[in-house]
Structures are given as C-alpha cells and as structure tokens.
C-alpha cells in the first residue's frame, strides 16, 4: 500500500514525497475532469509553513499565488479578478462568477465574517477547538456548478504560543491546485498568528482524494527530475496586527489590476515585508504590460533577495516576449 502520510520541512519536500507516492501507488480513476491517478486519505505535514513557495522552475508561482490570495481577501467571486492572474479559471466560471470562490464564503457568508470570528475566539479562549472556518456547504451539490469548493474546513489551533493549522479537503489536484492552496492557507495561518500575537506553528493538509490528472503526469515527472532545490523561506510577517497593512496591499492590488498604475506614496509607510509583496504585484503588472525595463527598476527596490529567482524568471520571459 502506498504511503499516505508525508511529513517534511518545506512545501517542495512535501510535494516531492506526495508525487512519488501517487506515481508509484496511485489508483487510476475517471472523474468528470478526466483520467487521474489518486491516493485517498492523505495527510501532509509541513513543519515550516513559511517555506511555502516552490523553488522549482515548473511550480514556482509566487505571482499567481499572491494574486489568488488577494482574490480571497478581497471577498470576490468575479471571474475577471482571478482570471487576471490565472486565466484557466474561465473553465470553472458560471457566467462571470466563480460559484465556489473562497473569499465570500470565508469573509462574507450571509454577512458573517468567519475569519474575524475565529481570531476573536482565539483571543478569548486560547485553547479553543472551535476556531473553524467552513467553506464547503451542504447545498453545494444540489445543483450542478462548474466549480464547488474543494476545501471543506480550515481549523486554527493556538497552542504554546503558536498557531497550528489543519485544512480538510474533499479533493485536491496535487499538481495544479495544491501549491496555490498551501501558499494561500499558510499565509492565512500567519495572518491569524500575528492577529493573536503568536508565532506560526505547523501546517497540516488532509485530503480525501489527492490526485494527478493524466495530462499532467509528464509535468510531474519533470518536477521530480529537477531534483532537490535549496529552499529559502519567506520572511516573517511583521509582529503586530496585520490588518491595516493588508488593507493597503489590497488597495494597491486593485489599482494595479484595474488601472495598471500605482501611487507609490500610498504604500511608502508600509513595513518592507508588505512593500515587497506590493512590488511583486507591480512586477506582474509590468510583465502583463510588456515592460521589462520597469521590472528591472522595481527589482532594484526589493528589500529581500528571497524572491529574486522568481523575479529573474519572469523578467527573462518579459524580455524574450518583447
């Protein structure tokens, strides 16, 4: 029987273990989206959740990962928002909306902000086991939709001054979906930790059906063939309540996506951590506009070297396109 529990220090290490197990022992299935290899009842445990960005050429996607996180935090289900970063979402849209979008369910489900509620609960009751966000609803399977949530719940556990996170998923595309999911969820884990004056603990990712579609099997093998990478973790999110900074980042993201411009003074007071995230969004905007010179200028303004491999990759693509 194939291994179904994978404990690793980083996202890359966990993906490698899971991919190898699926290729070696996965069962062939024929779901509605095409043939796939599947493992059932899988648990991934990532000891250092800030090592959330794959350093491999094929799975290093900081720009689309960050864009999808902003889509969640923006409470939106609009296709045009997420398609700016991930055009393939057009395949999962009901008209101009994504029915299963996480943002509205997490932050504005019938007027209820689940995210704020779990933060306030943990502040009141440090050892609570009730800090759970629900994303999958019992009504989601009553009528056909092109997209329903793959994630059932997000649970946050404050223990010994650290916030652990436990995600329960009914289904997860191990190649296309999982790197984005783990990036966004571990960022939310860090937001919760900072909101309750705690550090980040471990991240646990439980999946009913973890699978690789047949059309991506060669891509997965390419990932494995790239070999182990020297993983560099993202910087720590600054201590203190992060929500004012998140609000400014969200305004900057909206301006870049809608107008292609940014008033630099609007984010000049942000901590360097948040400024660098805004610059990543701005670099992606310049990439879409075909301006490699602007990317070079923005690169010189980065505070950390952590993102440089990803920036160099997108800058090279921009130069070649031009």
C-alpha positions in Angstrom: 0.0 0.0 0.0 1.3 3.5 -0.9 2.4 5.8 1.8 -0.3 8.3 2.8 1.4 10.4 5.5 4.1 12.8 4.4 6.0 15.0 6.9 8.5 17.5 5.6 10.2 20.8 6.4 9.1 22.6 3.2 6.4 22.7 0.5 8.8 21.4 -2.1 9.8 18.4 0.0 6.2 17.5 0.8 5.2 17.8 -2.8 8.0 15.5 -3.9 7.0 12.8 -1.4 3.4 13.0 -2.4 4.1 13.0 -6.1 6.4 10.0 -5.9 3.7 8.1 -3.9 0.9 8.9 -6.3 3.0 7.8 -9.3 4.1 4.6 -7.6 0.9 3.6 -5.9 -1.9 5.8 -7.2 -5.1 4.1 -8.4 -6.4 5.0 -11.9 -9.8 6.8 -11.7 -12.1 8.5 -14.3 -13.6 11.6 -12.7 -15.6 14.2 -14.7 -12.5 16.3 -15.4 -10.5 13.4 -17.0 -8.4 10.4 -16.1 -6.2 10.7 -13.0 -4.1 8.8 -10.5 -5.4 9.0 -7.0 -4.4 8.4 -3.3 -7.1 8.5 -0.7 -7.0 9.7 2.9 -3.7 11.6 2.6 -2.1 13.9 5.2 0.8 16.3 4.5 2.5 17.9 7.5 4.7 20.9 6.7 7.0 21.9 9.7 8.0 25.3 8.3 4.9 26.8 6.7 6.8 29.9 5.6 8.7 27.7 3.2 5.6 27.9 1.1 6.9 28.8 -2.4 8.3 26.1 -4.6 11.8 26.9 -5.9 11.5 24.6 -8.9 11.1 26.1 -12.4 7.7 24.4 -13.0 6.0 25.0 -9.7 7.5 28.4 -8.6 4.4 30.6 -8.9 4.6 33.5 -6.4 2.8 36.0 -8.6 -0.3 33.9 -9.3 -0.2 32.6 -5.7 -0.2 36.1 -4.3 -2.9 37.2 -6.7 -5.2 34.3 -5.7 -4.6 35.2 -2.0 -5.7 38.8 -2.8 -8.8 37.4 -4.5 -9.7 35.6 -1.3 -9.1 38.6 0.9 -11.0 40.8 -1.5 -14.1 38.8 -0.8 -14.8 38.5 -4.5 -16.2 35.8 -6.7 -15.7 37.7 -10.0 -14.1 35.8 -12.9 -12.3 38.9 -14.2 -10.4 39.4 -10.9 -8.9 36.0 -10.7 -8.5 35.5 -14.5 -6.1 38.4 -14.4 -3.7 36.1 -12.6 -5.0 32.6 -13.5 -6.8 32.6 -16.9 -7.7 28.9 -16.6 -10.4 29.9 -14.1 -12.5 30.7 -17.2 -13.1 27.0 -17.5 -14.7 26.9 -14.0 -16.9 30.0 -14.2 -20.7 30.1 -14.2 -21.0 33.2 -16.4 -19.0 36.0 -14.9 -18.7 34.4 -11.4 -16.9 31.5 -9.7 -19.6 29.8 -7.6 -17.1 28.1 -5.3 -14.9 31.2 -4.6 -13.4 31.1 -1.1 -13.3 34.8 -0.4 -17.1 35.5 0.1 -17.6 32.2 2.0 -14.7 32.9 4.3 -15.2 36.7 4.9 -18.8 37.5 4.0 -21.1 34.4 4.0 -24.6 35.8 4.6 -23.0 38.8 6.3 -20.8 36.6 8.5 -17.0 37.2 8.6 -15.8 33.7 9.7 -12.2 34.8 9.6 -12.6 37.6 12.1 -14.7 35.3 14.3 -12.0 32.7 14.6 -9.5 35.4 15.5 -11.7 36.8 18.2 -12.5 33.3 19.5 -8.8 32.5 19.9 -8.2 35.8 21.7 -10.9 34.9 24.2 -10.2 31.2 24.5 -6.6 30.3 23.7 -7.2 26.5 23.8 -10.4 26.6 21.8 -11.0 23.7 19.4 -13.9 25.6 17.7 -11.8 28.1 15.6 -13.0 26.5 12.3 -13.9 28.2 9.0 -16.4 26.3 6.8 -16.1 26.5 3.0 -18.0 23.6 1.6 -21.7 23.8 2.2 -24.3 21.0 2.2 -26.2 22.8 -0.6 -23.2 22.8 -3.0 -24.1 19.5 -4.6 -27.8 20.1 -5.0 -27.4 21.8 -8.4 -24.6 21.5 -11.0 -21.9 24.1 -11.0 -18.6 24.2 -12.8 -16.7 24.9 -9.5 -17.6 24.0 -6.0 -15.1 24.3 -3.0 -12.5 21.6 -2.8 -11.8 22.7 0.7 -14.2 21.7 3.5 -12.8 23.4 6.6 -9.8 25.4 7.9 -9.1 24.9 11.6 -6.7 27.1 13.7 -5.3 25.8 17.0 -3.4 28.1 19.3 -1.1 26.1 21.4 2.0 27.1 23.4 2.2 30.5 21.7 2.0 29.1 18.2 -0.9 28.7 15.7 -1.1 25.4 14.1 -3.4 25.0 11.1 -5.4 21.9 9.9 -7.0 22.0 6.4 -9.5 19.4 5.4 -10.1 19.0 1.7 -12.5 16.7 -0.1 -10.4 16.7 -3.3 -7.0 18.3 -4.3 -5.2 18.4 -7.7 -1.7 17.7 -6.4 0.0 19.4 -9.4 -2.0 22.5 -10.3 -4.0 23.2 -7.2 -2.0 22.1 -4.1 0.9 24.6 -4.4 -1.5 27.5 -4.7 -3.7 26.2 -1.9 -0.9 25.6 0.6 0.6 29.1 -0.2 -2.7 30.8 0.5 -3.7 28.8 3.5 -0.3 29.1 5.2 -0.4 32.9 4.6 -3.8 32.9 6.3 -2.3 30.9 9.1 0.4 33.5 9.6 -2.2 36.3 9.5 -4.1 34.6 12.3 -0.9 34.0 14.3 0.0 37.7 14.1 -3.6 38.7 14.8 -3.4 36.9 18.1 0.2 37.8 18.9 1.5 34.3 18.3 4.1 32.6 16.1 3.4 30.2 13.2 3.2 26.5 14.2 2.9 23.5 11.8 0.6 23.2 8.8 -1.4 20.0 8.2 -3.2 19.3 4.9 -5.6 16.4 4.9 -7.1 15.3 1.6 -9.8 12.8 0.8 -8.7 12.4 -2.9 -5.2 13.6 -3.7 -4.7 13.1 -7.4 -2.7 13.9 -10.5 -4.5 14.2 -13.8 -3.1 12.1 -16.6 -2.5 15.2 -18.7 -0.1 16.4 -16.0 1.9 13.2 -15.4 4.8 14.3 -17.7 4.9 17.7 -15.9 5.1 16.0 -12.5 7.9 13.8 -13.8 9.7 17.0 -14.9 9.3 18.4 -11.4 10.8 15.3 -9.9 13.6 15.3 -12.5 14.6 18.9 -11.5 16.0 17.4 -8.3 16.0 18.9 -4.8 16.2 22.7 -4.6 17.8 24.8 -1.8 14.5 26.2 -0.3 14.5 29.7 1.0 11.6 30.6 3.3 9.6 33.8 3.0 10.5 36.5 5.6 8.5 36.6 8.8 5.3 38.7 8.7 5.9 41.7 11.0 4.7 41.4 14.5 1.5 43.2 15.5 -2.0 43.3 14.0 -1.5 42.9 10.2 -4.9 44.2 9.0 -4.1 47.8 8.4 -1.2 46.7 6.2 -3.4 44.1 4.4 -5.9 46.9 3.6 -3.2 49.0 1.9 -1.9 46.0 0.0 -5.4 45.2 -1.2 -5.9 48.8 -2.4 -2.6 48.7 -4.3 -3.6 45.3 -5.9 -6.9 46.7 -7.1 -5.2 49.8 -8.5 -2.6 47.7 -10.4 -5.2 45.3 -11.7 -7.8 47.8 -12.8 -5.6 50.8 -14.0 -2.1 49.4 -14.4 -0.7 52.1 -12.2 0.2 52.6 -8.5 0.7 55.7 -6.4 3.9 54.8 -4.7 3.2 57.2 -1.8 0.2 55.0 -0.9 2.4 52.2 0.3 5.6 54.1 1.3 4.8 53.8 5.0 4.4 50.0 4.9 6.9 47.7 6.5 9.4 46.4 3.9 7.7 42.9 4.2 4.5 44.3 2.8 6.2 46.7 0.4 7.9 43.7 -1.3 4.6 42.0 -1.7 3.2 45.1 -3.4 6.3 45.2 -5.7 5.7 41.6 -6.7 2.2 42.5 -7.7 3.6 45.6 -9.6 6.2 43.4 -11.3 3.5 41.1 -12.5 1.5 44.1 -13.8 4.6 45.3 -15.8 5.1 41.8 -17.1 1.5 41.7 -18.5 2.1 45.2 -20.0 5.3 44.0 -21.6 7.7 46.4 -19.8 10.9 44.6 -18.9 12.7 47.9 -18.1 10.1 48.7 -15.5 10.6 45.2 -14.0 14.3 45.9 -13.7 13.7 49.2 -11.9 11.2 47.5 -9.4 13.7 44.7 -8.8 16.3 47.2 -7.6 13.8 48.4 -5.0 13.2 45.0 -3.4 14.2 44.7 0.3 14.9 40.9 0.3 16.7 38.6 -2.0 14.2 35.8 -1.4 12.1 36.5 -4.4 14.9 37.1 -6.8 14.9 33.7 -8.6 11.2 34.2 -9.4 11.6 37.8 -10.5 14.6 36.9 -12.7 12.4 34.2 -14.3 9.5 36.5 -15.1 11.9 39.3 -16.2 13.6 36.9 -18.7 10.2 35.9 -20.1 9.3 39.5 -20.5 12.5 40.3 -22.4 12.0 37.3 -24.7 8.4 38.2 -25.4 9.4 41.8 -26.3 
